[in-house]
Protein backbone atom coordinates (compact mmCIF):
# COMPACT_ATOMS: atom_id res chain seq x y z
CA UNK A 1 0.00 0.00 0.00
CA UNK A 2 1.14 3.55 -0.64
CA UNK A 3 1.99 5.76 2.33
CA UNK A 4 0.93 9.39 2.94
CA UNK A 5 4.40 10.86 2.31
CA UNK A 6 5.56 8.61 -0.51
CA UNK A 7 7.53 10.78 -2.97
CA UNK A 8 8.32 13.49 -0.40
CA UNK A 9 12.07 14.14 -0.10
CA UNK A 10 13.43 15.47 3.20
CA UNK A 11 17.01 16.64 3.64
CA UNK A 12 18.04 16.99 7.27
CA UNK A 13 21.08 18.67 8.82
CA UNK A 14 20.45 16.95 12.13
CA UNK A 15 22.05 15.64 15.25
CA UNK A 16 21.05 14.48 18.73
CA UNK A 17 17.30 14.05 19.25
CA UNK A 18 14.83 16.82 18.33
CA UNK A 19 15.37 16.95 14.55
CA UNK A 20 16.08 13.21 14.14
CA UNK A 21 12.88 12.37 16.07
CA UNK A 22 10.92 14.69 13.76
CA UNK A 23 12.36 13.28 10.54
CA UNK A 24 12.07 9.65 11.64
CA UNK A 25 8.34 10.17 11.93
CA UNK A 26 8.27 11.64 8.44
CA UNK A 27 10.12 8.52 7.28
CA UNK A 28 7.57 6.35 9.11
CA UNK A 29 4.94 7.86 6.80
CA UNK A 30 6.97 7.10 3.67
CA UNK A 31 9.13 10.19 3.16
CA UNK A 32 12.62 9.70 1.83
CA UNK A 33 14.83 11.20 4.55
CA UNK A 34 18.45 11.94 3.65
CA UNK A 35 20.42 12.53 6.82
CA UNK A 36 23.51 14.69 6.44
CA UNK A 37 26.24 13.52 8.83
CA UNK A 38 29.78 14.52 9.68
CA UNK A 39 32.43 12.58 7.81
CA UNK A 40 33.83 9.54 9.59
CA UNK A 41 32.07 9.87 12.99
CA UNK A 42 28.62 10.95 11.86
CA UNK A 43 25.91 12.20 14.22
CA UNK A 44 27.45 12.47 17.69
CA UNK A 45 24.38 10.71 19.11
CA UNK A 46 25.85 7.54 17.59
CA UNK A 47 28.36 7.60 20.46
CA UNK A 48 26.01 8.23 23.40
CA UNK A 49 26.09 4.58 24.47
CA UNK A 50 26.34 1.02 23.11
CA UNK A 51 23.20 -0.46 24.67
CA UNK A 52 21.44 -1.61 21.48
CA UNK A 53 23.73 -4.49 20.57
CA UNK A 54 26.65 -2.08 20.26
CA UNK A 55 24.72 0.85 18.82
CA UNK A 56 23.47 3.92 20.66
CA UNK A 57 19.97 3.60 22.10
CA UNK A 58 19.21 7.21 21.17
CA UNK A 59 20.40 6.75 17.60
CA UNK A 60 18.53 3.50 16.95
CA UNK A 61 15.32 5.03 18.29
CA UNK A 62 15.38 8.13 16.08
CA UNK A 63 17.10 7.12 12.84
CA UNK A 64 15.55 4.07 11.23
CA UNK A 65 14.36 4.26 7.61
CA UNK A 66 16.85 7.01 6.72
CA UNK A 67 19.71 7.35 4.24
CA UNK A 68 23.07 8.58 5.54
CA UNK A 69 25.16 10.97 3.45
CA UNK A 70 28.43 12.22 4.91
CA UNK A 71 29.56 15.75 3.99
CA UNK A 72 32.14 18.14 5.39
CA UNK A 73 30.13 21.31 4.89
CA UNK A 74 33.17 23.49 5.55
CA UNK A 75 34.39 22.49 2.10
CA UNK A 76 32.86 24.23 -0.95
CA UNK A 77 32.61 20.98 -2.90
CA UNK A 78 30.55 19.36 -0.15
CA UNK A 79 28.32 22.43 0.15
CA UNK A 80 27.76 22.29 -3.61
CA UNK A 81 26.58 18.68 -3.27
CA UNK A 82 24.15 19.72 -0.55
CA UNK A 83 22.73 22.55 -2.64
CA UNK A 84 22.13 20.16 -5.53
CA UNK A 85 20.34 17.84 -3.14
CA UNK A 86 18.19 20.64 -1.70
CA UNK A 87 17.15 21.55 -5.26
CA UNK A 88 15.42 18.15 -5.44
CA UNK A 89 13.97 18.28 -1.91
CA UNK A 90 10.55 19.18 -0.56
CA UNK A 91 11.66 19.83 3.02
CA UNK A 92 14.88 20.96 4.70
CA UNK A 93 15.11 20.33 8.45
CA UNK A 94 17.99 21.54 10.60
CA UNK A 95 18.95 21.82 14.25
CA UNK A 96 22.51 23.09 13.90
CA UNK A 97 23.91 25.85 16.11
CA UNK A 98 22.04 29.18 15.85
CA UNK A 99 23.04 31.06 12.70
CA UNK A 100 25.00 28.16 11.18
CA UNK A 101 22.74 27.65 8.18
CA UNK A 102 22.63 31.38 7.52
CA UNK A 103 26.41 31.54 7.30
CA UNK A 104 26.30 28.77 4.68
CA UNK A 105 23.50 30.39 2.66
CA UNK A 106 21.07 27.64 3.69
CA UNK A 107 18.55 29.81 5.55
CA UNK A 108 14.99 30.18 4.32
CA UNK A 109 15.44 33.81 3.28
CA UNK A 110 18.21 32.80 0.87
CA UNK A 111 16.77 29.50 -0.37
CA UNK A 112 13.23 30.72 -1.04
CA UNK A 113 14.34 32.75 -4.06
CA UNK A 114 15.74 29.75 -5.94
CA UNK A 115 13.44 27.13 -4.37
CA UNK A 116 10.05 28.79 -3.78
CA UNK A 117 8.30 25.51 -2.95
CA UNK A 118 10.84 24.42 -0.34
CA UNK A 119 9.68 24.04 3.26
CA UNK A 120 12.42 24.92 5.75
CA UNK A 121 12.07 23.87 9.38
CA UNK A 122 14.53 25.28 11.91
CA UNK A 123 14.59 23.59 15.32
CA UNK A 124 16.48 25.39 18.08
CA UNK A 125 16.54 25.85 21.81
CA UNK A 126 15.01 29.31 21.96
CA UNK A 127 13.92 30.31 18.46
CA UNK A 128 15.28 32.44 15.63
CA UNK A 129 15.21 35.74 17.53
CA UNK A 130 15.01 37.19 21.04
CA UNK A 131 17.67 37.66 23.73
CA UNK A 132 18.17 33.89 24.22
CA UNK A 133 18.65 33.15 20.50
CA UNK A 134 22.34 32.25 20.74
CA UNK A 135 22.29 30.35 24.04
CA UNK A 136 23.23 26.70 23.94
CA UNK A 137 20.26 24.52 24.69
CA UNK A 138 20.22 20.91 25.84
CA UNK A 139 17.22 18.96 27.01
CA UNK A 140 17.82 19.33 30.75
CA UNK A 141 18.53 23.05 30.39
CA UNK A 142 15.19 23.57 28.65
CA UNK A 143 13.42 21.50 31.33
CA UNK A 144 14.86 24.03 33.77
CA UNK A 145 13.95 27.14 31.77
CA UNK A 146 10.40 25.92 31.08
CA UNK A 147 9.75 25.38 34.82
CA UNK A 148 9.30 21.65 34.29
CA UNK A 149 11.68 20.90 37.16
CA UNK A 150 9.59 23.08 39.49
CA UNK A 151 6.65 20.67 39.23
CA UNK A 152 8.51 17.36 38.90
CA UNK A 153 10.16 15.55 41.78
CA UNK A 154 9.64 15.49 45.53
CA UNK A 155 9.06 18.26 48.03
CA UNK A 156 12.78 18.18 48.83
CA UNK A 157 14.31 17.76 45.39
CA UNK A 158 13.35 18.47 41.76
CA UNK A 159 13.78 15.68 39.23
CA UNK A 160 14.27 15.79 35.48
CA UNK A 161 12.13 13.69 33.17
CA UNK A 162 13.52 10.22 32.57
CA UNK A 163 13.42 10.76 28.80
CA UNK A 164 14.35 13.67 26.53
CA UNK A 165 11.02 15.42 26.99
CA UNK A 166 12.04 18.85 25.65
CA UNK A 167 13.61 17.31 22.54
CA UNK A 168 10.56 15.09 22.05
CA UNK A 169 8.18 18.05 22.38
CA UNK A 170 10.14 20.09 19.81
CA UNK A 171 10.37 17.11 17.47
CA UNK A 172 6.63 16.53 17.67
CA UNK A 173 5.78 20.16 16.87
CA UNK A 174 8.29 20.23 14.03
CA UNK A 175 6.75 17.04 12.63
CA UNK A 176 3.17 18.29 12.82
CA UNK A 177 4.17 21.72 11.48
CA UNK A 178 5.84 20.13 8.45
CA UNK A 179 2.73 18.06 7.77
CA UNK A 180 0.65 21.26 7.96
CA UNK A 181 3.08 23.05 5.61
CA UNK A 182 2.88 20.21 3.07
CA UNK A 183 -0.92 20.43 3.13
CA UNK A 184 -0.81 24.22 2.75
CA UNK A 185 1.62 23.97 -0.16
CA UNK A 186 -0.93 21.94 -2.12
CA UNK A 187 -3.18 25.01 -2.10
CA UNK A 188 -0.65 27.84 -2.33
CA UNK A 189 2.11 26.13 -4.36
CA UNK A 190 4.59 27.93 -2.09
CA UNK A 191 6.92 26.67 0.59
CA UNK A 192 7.19 28.17 4.05
CA UNK A 193 9.49 28.72 7.00
CA UNK A 194 8.88 26.93 10.31
CA UNK A 195 10.64 28.14 13.47
CA UNK A 196 10.26 25.61 16.31
CA UNK A 197 11.88 26.18 19.70
CA UNK A 198 12.35 23.64 22.46
CA UNK A 199 11.40 26.25 25.06
CA UNK A 200 8.08 27.10 23.41
CA UNK A 201 7.31 23.42 22.79
CA UNK A 202 7.81 22.37 26.41
CA UNK A 203 6.11 25.55 27.65
CA UNK A 204 2.99 24.46 25.77
CA UNK A 205 3.11 21.14 27.62
CA UNK A 206 3.31 23.13 30.87
CA UNK A 207 -0.10 24.68 30.18
CA UNK A 208 -1.91 23.21 33.19
CA UNK A 209 0.71 24.29 35.77
CA UNK A 210 0.89 27.73 34.15
CA UNK A 211 -2.86 28.31 34.42
CA UNK A 212 -2.93 26.78 37.90
CA UNK A 213 -0.51 29.55 38.92
CA UNK A 214 -2.32 32.21 36.84
CA UNK A 215 -1.70 35.84 37.85
CA UNK A 216 0.46 35.07 40.84
CA UNK A 217 -1.50 32.22 42.43
CA UNK A 218 0.46 29.53 44.27
CA UNK A 219 2.08 27.14 41.76
CA UNK A 220 1.49 23.38 42.06
CA UNK A 221 3.89 21.71 44.45
CA UNK A 222 6.16 18.77 43.67
CA UNK A 223 4.48 15.56 44.82
CA UNK A 224 6.74 12.81 43.57
CA UNK A 225 4.65 10.29 41.62
CA UNK A 226 1.37 11.65 43.04
CA UNK A 227 -0.77 14.17 41.20
CA UNK A 228 -0.14 17.71 42.38
CA UNK A 229 -3.80 18.73 42.62
CA UNK A 230 -5.97 15.56 42.50
CA UNK A 231 -6.04 13.08 45.40
CA UNK A 232 -5.88 10.14 45.78
CA UNK A 233 -4.02 9.89 42.50
CA UNK A 234 -0.62 8.22 42.70
CA UNK A 235 1.32 5.30 44.20
CA UNK A 236 0.29 3.38 47.31
CA UNK A 237 2.13 0.53 48.98
CA UNK A 238 0.41 -2.84 49.28
CA UNK A 239 0.89 -5.37 52.07
CA UNK A 240 3.20 -7.50 49.94
CA UNK A 241 5.67 -4.64 49.42
CA UNK A 242 4.57 -3.93 45.85
CA UNK A 243 3.21 -0.58 44.69
CA UNK A 244 -0.21 0.08 43.23
CA UNK A 245 -0.86 3.17 41.11
CA UNK A 246 -4.45 4.40 41.23
CA UNK A 247 -6.33 7.51 40.22
CA UNK A 248 -9.68 9.06 41.10
CA UNK A 249 -11.23 11.71 38.86
CA UNK A 250 -14.56 12.64 40.44
CA UNK A 251 -16.78 12.39 43.53
CA UNK A 252 -18.68 9.35 42.27
CA UNK A 253 -15.42 7.46 42.06
CA UNK A 254 -14.44 8.67 45.54
CA UNK A 255 -17.61 7.14 47.01
CA UNK A 256 -17.01 3.90 45.09
CA UNK A 257 -13.43 3.83 46.32
CA UNK A 258 -14.50 4.20 49.95
CA UNK A 259 -17.26 1.59 49.82
CA UNK A 260 -15.83 -1.06 47.50
CA UNK A 261 -12.07 -0.74 47.88
CA UNK A 262 -11.51 0.56 51.42
CA UNK A 263 -14.75 -1.10 52.65
CA UNK A 264 -15.43 2.08 54.62
CA UNK A 265 -18.39 3.89 53.02
CA UNK A 266 -18.65 6.43 55.85
CA UNK A 267 -15.21 7.83 54.99
CA UNK A 268 -16.75 9.52 51.94
CA UNK A 269 -18.70 11.78 54.29
CA UNK A 270 -15.69 12.84 56.37
CA UNK A 271 -15.56 16.65 55.94
CA UNK A 272 -11.77 16.47 55.53
CA UNK A 273 -12.17 14.37 52.39
CA UNK A 274 -15.60 15.21 50.99
CA UNK A 275 -14.34 17.08 47.91
CA UNK A 276 -11.10 16.85 45.96
CA UNK A 277 -9.83 20.21 47.27
CA UNK A 278 -10.18 18.93 50.85
CA UNK A 279 -8.66 15.55 50.02
CA UNK A 280 -5.66 17.23 48.41
CA UNK A 281 -5.25 19.54 51.40
CA UNK A 282 -5.39 16.62 53.87
CA UNK A 283 -3.52 14.11 51.70
CA UNK A 284 -1.09 13.06 54.45
CA UNK A 285 -3.92 11.94 56.72
CA UNK A 286 -5.80 10.28 53.86
CA UNK A 287 -2.71 8.45 52.65
CA UNK A 288 -2.25 6.93 56.11
CA UNK A 289 -5.86 5.69 56.10
CA UNK A 290 -5.52 4.18 52.59
CA UNK A 291 -2.26 2.43 53.29
CA UNK A 292 -3.57 1.06 56.59
CA UNK A 293 -6.47 -0.47 54.64
CA UNK A 294 -4.05 -1.84 52.03
CA UNK A 295 -1.70 -3.31 54.65
CA UNK A 296 -3.47 -6.66 54.76
CA UNK A 297 -3.86 -6.93 50.97
CA UNK A 298 -1.54 -7.91 48.16
CA UNK A 299 -1.13 -5.65 45.13
CA UNK A 300 -3.11 -8.18 43.08
CA UNK A 301 -5.99 -8.13 45.58
CA UNK A 302 -6.05 -4.33 45.65
CA UNK A 303 -6.12 -4.15 41.84
CA UNK A 304 -8.98 -6.67 41.80
CA UNK A 305 -10.99 -4.45 44.15
CA UNK A 306 -10.14 -1.37 42.09
CA UNK A 307 -11.23 -3.09 38.88
CA UNK A 308 -14.48 -4.20 40.53
CA UNK A 309 -15.14 -0.60 41.59
CA UNK A 310 -14.14 0.63 38.11
CA UNK A 311 -11.35 2.74 39.59
CA UNK A 312 -8.41 3.38 37.25
CA UNK A 313 -5.23 1.58 38.26
CA UNK A 314 -1.93 0.48 36.75
CA UNK A 315 1.15 -1.62 37.30
CA UNK A 316 4.33 0.26 38.20
CA UNK A 317 6.48 -1.27 35.46
CA UNK A 318 10.16 -0.89 34.76
CA UNK A 319 11.55 -0.49 31.25
CA UNK A 320 12.24 -4.22 30.91
CA UNK A 321 8.54 -4.87 31.58
CA UNK A 322 7.61 -2.52 28.73
CA UNK A 323 9.38 -4.74 26.17
CA UNK A 324 7.07 -7.61 27.20
CA UNK A 325 3.94 -5.64 28.09
CA UNK A 326 0.99 -7.98 27.41
CA UNK A 327 -1.08 -5.24 25.74
CA UNK A 328 1.70 -4.26 23.34
CA UNK A 329 2.31 -7.91 22.52
CA UNK A 330 -1.39 -8.66 22.03
CA UNK A 331 -1.67 -5.74 19.60
CA UNK A 332 1.51 -6.84 17.79
CA UNK A 333 3.20 -3.47 18.21
CA UNK A 334 6.78 -4.70 17.73
CA UNK A 335 8.59 -5.25 14.46
CA UNK A 336 12.09 -6.37 13.51
CA UNK A 337 14.30 -3.86 11.72
CA UNK A 338 17.76 -4.19 10.20
CA UNK A 339 20.83 -2.31 11.38
CA UNK A 340 24.62 -2.40 10.95
CA UNK A 341 24.78 -4.72 13.98
CA UNK A 342 21.98 -7.05 12.86
CA UNK A 343 18.27 -7.39 13.58
CA UNK A 344 16.73 -5.19 16.28
CA UNK A 345 13.24 -4.97 17.73
CA UNK A 346 11.41 -1.69 17.19
CA UNK A 347 8.11 -0.31 18.42
CA UNK A 348 5.62 0.68 15.74
CA UNK A 349 4.57 4.36 15.80
CA UNK A 350 1.34 5.11 17.70
CA UNK A 351 -1.82 5.00 15.64
CA UNK A 352 -3.09 1.97 13.74
CA UNK A 353 -4.05 2.99 10.20
CA UNK A 354 -6.32 0.93 7.99
CA UNK A 355 -4.99 2.59 4.83
CA UNK A 356 -1.24 1.97 5.08
CA UNK A 357 1.55 0.29 7.01
CA UNK A 358 4.33 2.31 8.59
CA UNK A 359 7.74 2.19 7.01
CA UNK A 360 10.11 0.25 9.28
CA UNK A 361 13.42 0.11 7.40
CA UNK A 362 17.01 -0.21 8.56
CA UNK A 363 19.08 2.06 10.76
CA UNK A 364 21.92 3.29 8.49
CA UNK A 365 25.63 3.08 9.07
CA UNK A 366 27.66 6.29 8.75
CA UNK A 367 27.72 7.37 5.10
CA UNK A 368 26.10 4.14 3.94
CA UNK A 369 24.22 5.86 1.10
CA UNK A 370 26.79 8.50 0.15
CA UNK A 371 27.92 6.97 -3.16
CA UNK A 372 24.41 6.13 -4.31
CA UNK A 373 23.09 9.63 -3.60
CA UNK A 374 26.03 11.25 -5.36
CA UNK A 375 25.40 9.10 -8.45
CA UNK A 376 21.77 10.27 -8.42
CA UNK A 377 23.10 13.83 -8.54
CA UNK A 378 25.10 13.00 -11.67
CA UNK A 379 28.58 12.40 -10.28
CA UNK A 380 30.66 9.63 -11.84
CA UNK A 381 33.04 7.40 -9.92
CA UNK A 382 35.98 9.69 -10.63
CA UNK A 383 34.10 12.63 -9.18
CA UNK A 384 33.11 10.63 -6.10
CA UNK A 385 36.68 9.45 -5.62
CA UNK A 386 37.92 13.04 -5.85
CA UNK A 387 35.47 14.17 -3.16
CA UNK A 388 36.52 11.31 -0.92
CA UNK A 389 40.22 12.00 -1.46
CA UNK A 390 39.71 15.63 -0.38
CA UNK A 391 37.68 14.44 2.65
CA UNK A 392 34.65 16.42 1.46
CA UNK A 393 32.58 13.23 1.92
C-alpha positions in Angstrom: 0.0 0.0 0.0 1.1 3.5 -0.6 2.0 5.8 2.3 0.9 9.4 2.9 4.4 10.9 2.3 5.6 8.6 -0.5 7.5 10.8 -3.0 8.3 13.5 -0.4 12.1 14.1 -0.1 13.4 15.5 3.2 17.0 16.6 3.6 18.0 17.0 7.3 21.1 18.7 8.8 20.4 17.0 12.1 22.0 15.6 15.3 21.1 14.5 18.7 17.3 14.0 19.3 14.8 16.8 18.3 15.4 16.9 14.6 16.1 13.2 14.1 12.9 12.4 16.1 10.9 14.7 13.8 12.4 13.3 10.5 12.1 9.6 11.6 8.3 10.2 11.9 8.3 11.6 8.4 10.1 8.5 7.3 7.6 6.4 9.1 4.9 7.9 6.8 7.0 7.1 3.7 9.1 10.2 3.2 12.6 9.7 1.8 14.8 11.2 4.6 18.4 11.9 3.7 20.4 12.5 6.8 23.5 14.7 6.4 26.2 13.5 8.8 29.8 14.5 9.7 32.4 12.6 7.8 33.8 9.5 9.6 32.1 9.9 13.0 28.6 11.0 11.9 25.9 12.2 14.2 27.5 12.5 17.7 24.4 10.7 19.1 25.8 7.5 17.6 28.4 7.6 20.5 26.0 8.2 23.4 26.1 4.6 24.5 26.3 1.0 23.1 23.2 -0.5 24.7 21.4 -1.6 21.5 23.7 -4.5 20.6 26.6 -2.1 20.3 24.7 0.8 18.8 23.5 3.9 20.7 20.0 3.6 22.1 19.2 7.2 21.2 20.4 6.8 17.6 18.5 3.5 16.9 15.3 5.0 18.3 15.4 8.1 16.1 17.1 7.1 12.8 15.5 4.1 11.2 14.4 4.3 7.6 16.8 7.0 6.7 19.7 7.4 4.2 23.1 8.6 5.5 25.2 11.0 3.4 28.4 12.2 4.9 29.6 15.7 4.0 32.1 18.1 5.4 30.1 21.3 4.9 33.2 23.5 5.5 34.4 22.5 2.1 32.9 24.2 -0.9 32.6 21.0 -2.9 30.5 19.4 -0.2 28.3 22.4 0.2 27.8 22.3 -3.6 26.6 18.7 -3.3 24.2 19.7 -0.5 22.7 22.6 -2.6 22.1 20.2 -5.5 20.3 17.8 -3.1 18.2 20.6 -1.7 17.1 21.6 -5.3 15.4 18.2 -5.4 14.0 18.3 -1.9 10.5 19.2 -0.6 11.7 19.8 3.0 14.9 21.0 4.7 15.1 20.3 8.5 18.0 21.5 10.6 18.9 21.8 14.3 22.5 23.1 13.9 23.9 25.8 16.1 22.0 29.2 15.9 23.0 31.1 12.7 25.0 28.2 11.2 22.7 27.6 8.2 22.6 31.4 7.5 26.4 31.5 7.3 26.3 28.8 4.7 23.5 30.4 2.7 21.1 27.6 3.7 18.6 29.8 5.5 15.0 30.2 4.3 15.4 33.8 3.3 18.2 32.8 0.9 16.8 29.5 -0.4 13.2 30.7 -1.0 14.3 32.7 -4.1 15.7 29.8 -5.9 13.4 27.1 -4.4 10.1 28.8 -3.8 8.3 25.5 -2.9 10.8 24.4 -0.3 9.7 24.0 3.3 12.4 24.9 5.8 12.1 23.9 9.4 14.5 25.3 11.9 14.6 23.6 15.3 16.5 25.4 18.1 16.5 25.8 21.8 15.0 29.3 22.0 13.9 30.3 18.5 15.3 32.4 15.6 15.2 35.7 17.5 15.0 37.2 21.0 17.7 37.7 23.7 18.2 33.9 24.2 18.6 33.2 20.5 22.3 32.3 20.7 22.3 30.4 24.0 23.2 26.7 23.9 20.3 24.5 24.7 20.2 20.9 25.8 17.2 19.0 27.0 17.8 19.3 30.8 18.5 23.0 30.4 15.2 23.6 28.6 13.4 21.5 31.3 14.9 24.0 33.8 13.9 27.1 31.8 10.4 25.9 31.1 9.8 25.4 34.8 9.3 21.6 34.3 11.7 20.9 37.2 9.6 23.1 39.5 6.6 20.7 39.2 8.5 17.4 38.9 10.2 15.6 41.8 9.6 15.5 45.5 9.1 18.3 48.0 12.8 18.2 48.8 14.3 17.8 45.4 13.4 18.5 41.8 13.8 15.7 39.2 14.3 15.8 35.5 12.1 13.7 33.2 13.5 10.2 32.6 13.4 10.8 28.8 14.3 13.7 26.5 11.0 15.4 27.0 12.0 18.9 25.6 13.6 17.3 22.5 10.6 15.1 22.1 8.2 18.1 22.4 10.1 20.1 19.8 10.4 17.1 17.5 6.6 16.5 17.7 5.8 20.2 16.9 8.3 20.2 14.0 6.8 17.0 12.6 3.2 18.3 12.8 4.2 21.7 11.5 5.8 20.1 8.5 2.7 18.1 7.8 0.7 21.3 8.0 3.1 23.0 5.6 2.9 20.2 3.1 -0.9 20.4 3.1 -0.8 24.2 2.7 1.6 24.0 -0.2 -0.9 21.9 -2.1 -3.2 25.0 -2.1 -0.6 27.8 -2.3 2.1 26.1 -4.4 4.6 27.9 -2.1 6.9 26.7 0.6 7.2 28.2 4.1 9.5 28.7 7.0 8.9 26.9 10.3 10.6 28.1 13.5 10.3 25.6 16.3 11.9 26.2 19.7 12.4 23.6 22.5 11.4 26.3 25.1 8.1 27.1 23.4 7.3 23.4 22.8 7.8 22.4 26.4 6.1 25.5 27.6 3.0 24.5 25.8 3.1 21.1 27.6 3.3 23.1 30.9 -0.1 24.7 30.2 -1.9 23.2 33.2 0.7 24.3 35.8 0.9 27.7 34.2 -2.9 28.3 34.4 -2.9 26.8 37.9 -0.5 29.6 38.9 -2.3 32.2 36.8 -1.7 35.8 37.9 0.5 35.1 40.8 -1.5 32.2 42.4 0.5 29.5 44.3 2.1 27.1 41.8 1.5 23.4 42.1 3.9 21.7 44.4 6.2 18.8 43.7 4.5 15.6 44.8 6.7 12.8 43.6 4.6 10.3 41.6 1.4 11.6 43.0 -0.8 14.2 41.2 -0.1 17.7 42.4 -3.8 18.7 42.6 -6.0 15.6 42.5 -6.0 13.1 45.4 -5.9 10.1 45.8 -4.0 9.9 42.5 -0.6 8.2 42.7 1.3 5.3 44.2 0.3 3.4 47.3 2.1 0.5 49.0 0.4 -2.8 49.3 0.9 -5.4 52.1 3.2 -7.5 49.9 5.7 -4.6 49.4 4.6 -3.9 45.9 3.2 -0.6 44.7 -0.2 0.1 43.2 -0.9 3.2 41.1 -4.4 4.4 41.2 -6.3 7.5 40.2 -9.7 9.1 41.1 -11.2 11.7 38.9 -14.6 12.6 40.4 -16.8 12.4 43.5 -18.7 9.4 42.3 -15.4 7.5 42.1 -14.4 8.7 45.5 -17.6 7.1 47.0 -17.0 3.9 45.1 -13.4 3.8 46.3 -14.5 4.2 50.0 -17.3 1.6 49.8 -15.8 -1.1 47.5 -12.1 -0.7 47.9 -11.5 0.6 51.4 -14.8 -1.1 52.6 -15.4 2.1 54.6 -18.4 3.9 53.0 -18.6 6.4 55.9 -15.2 7.8 55.0 -16.8 9.5 51.9 -18.7 11.8 54.3 -15.7 12.8 56.4 -15.6 16.7 55.9 -11.8 16.5 55.5 -12.2 14.4 52.4 -15.6 15.2 51.0 -14.3 17.1 47.9 -11.1 16.9 46.0 -9.8 20.2 47.3 -10.2 18.9 50.8 -8.7 15.5 50.0 -5.7 17.2 48.4 -5.3 19.5 51.4 -5.4 16.6 53.9 -3.5 14.1 51.7 -1.1 13.1 54.4 -3.9 11.9 56.7 -5.8 10.3 53.9 -2.7 8.4 52.6 -2.2 6.9 56.1 -5.9 5.7 56.1 -5.5 4.2 52.6 -2.3 2.4 53.3 -3.6 1.1 56.6 -6.5 -0.5 54.6 -4.0 -1.8 52.0 -1.7 -3.3 54.7 -3.5 -6.7 54.8 -3.9 -6.9 51.0 -1.5 -7.9 48.2 -1.1 -5.7 45.1 -3.1 -8.2 43.1 -6.0 -8.1 45.6 -6.0 -4.3 45.6 -6.1 -4.2 41.8 -9.0 -6.7 41.8 -11.0 -4.4 44.1 -10.1 -1.4 42.1 -11.2 -3.1 38.9 -14.5 -4.2 40.5 -15.1 -0.6 41.6 -14.1 0.6 38.1 -11.3 2.7 39.6 -8.4 3.4 37.3 -5.2 1.6 38.3 -1.9 0.5 36.7 1.2 -1.6 37.3 4.3 0.3 38.2 6.5 -1.3 35.5 10.2 -0.9 34.8 11.6 -0.5 31.3 12.2 -4.2 30.9 8.5 -4.9 31.6 7.6 -2.5 28.7 9.4 -4.7 26.2 7.1 -7.6 27.2 3.9 -5.6 28.1 1.0 -8.0 27.4 -1.1 -5.2 25.7 1.7 -4.3 23.3 2.3 -7.9 22.5 -1.4 -8.7 22.0 -1.7 -5.7 19.6 1.5 -6.8 17.8 3.2 -3.5 18.2 6.8 -4.7 17.7 8.6 -5.2 14.5 12.1 -6.4 13.5 14.3 -3.9 11.7 17.8 -4.2 10.2 20.8 -2.3 11.4 24.6 -2.4 10.9 24.8 -4.7 14.0 22.0 -7.1 12.9 18.3 -7.4 13.6 16.7 -5.2 16.3 13.2 -5.0 17.7 11.4 -1.7 17.2 8.1 -0.3 18.4 5.6 0.7 15.7 4.6 4.4 15.8 1.3 5.1 17.7 -1.8 5.0 15.6 -3.1 2.0 13.7 -4.0 3.0 10.2 -6.3 0.9 8.0 -5.0 2.6 4.8 -1.2 2.0 5.1 1.5 0.3 7.0 4.3 2.3 8.6 7.7 2.2 7.0 10.1 0.3 9.3 13.4 0.1 7.4 17.0 -0.2 8.6 19.1 2.1 10.8 21.9 3.3 8.5 25.6 3.1 9.1 27.7 6.3 8.7 27.7 7.4 5.1 26.1 4.1 3.9 24.2 5.9 1.1 26.8 8.5 0.1 27.9 7.0 -3.2 24.4 6.1 -4.3 23.1 9.6 -3.6 26.0 11.2 -5.4 25.4 9.1 -8.4 21.8 10.3 -8.4 23.1 13.8 -8.5 25.1 13.0 -11.7 28.6 12.4 -10.3 30.7 9.6 -11.8 33.0 7.4 -9.9 36.0 9.7 -10.6 34.1 12.6 -9.2 33.1 10.6 -6.1 36.7 9.5 -5.6 37.9 13.0 -5.8 35.5 14.2 -3.2 36.5 11.3 -0.9 40.2 12.0 -1.5 39.7 15.6 -0.4 37.7 14.4 2.7 34.6 16.4 1.5 32.6 13.2 1.9 
